[in-house]
Amino acid sequence: MKAATVVPGRPELSAVTELPDPVPQPGELLVQGLLVGFCGIDRDVTEGAHDLLPPGQDRMVLFHESVGRVVHAPAVSGFQEGDYVVGVVRRPDPQPCEACTAGQWDFCLNGEHTERGIKGLDGFGAQQWTVEPQFAIKVTTALGELGVLTEPASVVAKAWEQADLIGRRAYFAPRHALVTSAGPVGLLGALLGAQRGLNMHVYDHVTAGPKPDLVRALGATYHASLDDLGCEPDVVIEATGSGKVLFEVLRHTARNAITVLTGITGHHRTVPAPAEAINNELMLDNDVVVVSVSANLRHYNQAVQALAGADRNWLESLVSRRIPLSEWTDVFEPGPDEVKGVVDLQA
């Protein structure tokens, strides 16, 4: 079989590699890989920000956003041949910490967890892959290949859950919500917010292309400037990874607002910040800023439910470019109007 492989820190060695067909271990599913999605973490892995290869390997299979179709399933697995599935990215550490033991590996305490296509495990960018049933998420047939959006949707499902949990500290009845970035994560975050019945706003710097229309199709309001919000958001899903954007957002939030950070910059940057003013803003308004990283099984299931309830044509519009496996490195050079690039593993 063929696979997209990388040597972390050596992007020039990225290639399509011929690998032996995987043989599932007892109890495992064998999956035909269909699509994988690209995000900035894949670039970080390739360039060496995450440099832990699988044991005994000199290169690794890339990509952590997946969808495939089951080729073989053990009788007691809960899956059957033909099912669409998504692989869960993170795995508990080998000697589980208290959080991993409790099934909360997205809150791993010792950092010894592994992640498919990111840290210590091959990813899903192969024409076939195996997965343990407990780390496979079934996707509806109606959703099909659009299940490739499940992993990024799980990230914002967790972000919204974090906002809900923190909101229970006191009276909290959000009406207005803001998502920063009209990229895939931001748009999916806006989808989940719209499904909650909130008055959704999305901020991004672009003024042309498909993103403003995708936002409006959700019934949300698109903004190219935070000064034009026209409201004070009660919840913010921050998906740009920009400290400058975050500091600006905190000037516009409502009292008791909750801001959830989901974006990673991918590089080092120093941003001058009025620390005392920000501290006073947070304290006087009783605001909360929290980081949300990775996702758990329930977040994947919440993501599948959200995607299943979305307009399929809208979801299809997010996947703006399909790249054949033979040309997979082209995914690193997105076009000006690109929303979500995916690699077709069977093309």
ABEGO torsion letter per residue (X at the ends): XBBBBBBBGBAAABBBBBBBBBBBBBGBBBBBBABBBBBAAAAAAAAGABABBBBGBABBBBEABBBBBBABBBAAAGBBBGBBBBBBABBBBABBBAAAAAGBAAABAAGABBBBGABGBBBAABABBBBBAAABBBBBAAAEAAAAAAAAAAAAAAAAAAAAAAAAABBBBBABBBBBEABAAAAAAAAAAAAAGBBBBBBBABABEAAAAAAAAAGBBBBABAAAAGBBBABBBBAAGBAAAAAAAAAABBBGBBBBBABBAGBBBBBBBBAAAAAAAAAAAGBBBBBBBEBBAAAAAAAAAAAAABBAAAAAAABABBBBAAAAAAAABBBAABABBBBBAAX
